[in-house]
């Protein structure tokens, strides 16, 4: 039995059957003492050495995670039937006003992206 760390996802598993985890994908019994007390999402690899991210790397990770989470939340919200009807109504009204003002109409994809961004 060994502890293993996935080289791609940095998923850490304890007490596994070692032959089930090829060394091409997994580090067997990695030394994780350098990341003691550090949340796993802030771990990084340098070769087979597990290290904590720098503050700048943590900030960049947090910023990218926030964008991803916001997009997932927007996608989930957009799938709600009531929300879709409301968005469709706002979309049509918006395009009516844009047309009256001589502006180009927005496509549904552009409007969805606008919702994500705002």
TAVENUR-V373507 format. One record per pair of residues at least 24 apart in sequence whose C-alpha atoms are under 10 Angstrom apart, sorted by the first residue. I is the first residue (numbers start at 0). GAP is how many residues later the second one is. D is the distance in whole Angstrom. If there is no record, write none. Layout:
BEGIN
I,GAP,D ; I,GAP,D
END
This chain:
BEGIN
0,27,10 ; 0,28,10 ; 1,26,7 ; 1,27,6 ; 1,28,9 ; 2,24,8 ; 2,25,6 ; 2,26,5 ; 2,27,7 ; 2,28,10 ; 3,24,5 ; 3,25,5 ; 3,26,7 ; 3,27,10 ; 4,24,8 ; 4,25,7 ; 4,26,10 ; 4,27,9 ; 4,43,9 ; 4,45,9 ; 6,37,9 ; 6,38,8 ; 6,40,9 ; 6,41,8 ; 6,43,10 ; 7,36,10 ; 7,37,9 ; 8,32,9 ; 8,35,10 ; 9,30,8 ; 9,31,8 ; 9,32,10 ; 9,33,7 ; 9,34,8 ; 9,35,8 ; 9,40,9 ; 10,29,8 ; 10,30,9 ; 10,32,10 ; 11,28,8 ; 66,49,9 ; 66,50,9 ; 69,46,7 ; 69,47,9 ; 69,48,10 ; 70,42,9 ; 70,44,9 ; 70,45,6 ; 70,46,8 ; 71,44,9 ; 72,43,9 ; 73,38,9 ; 73,39,10 ; 73,41,7 ; 73,42,6 ; 73,43,9 ; 73,44,10 ; 74,37,9 ; 74,40,10 ; 74,41,8 ; 77,34,8 ; 77,37,9 ; 77,38,10 ; 86,24,9 ; 86,25,9 ; 86,28,9
END
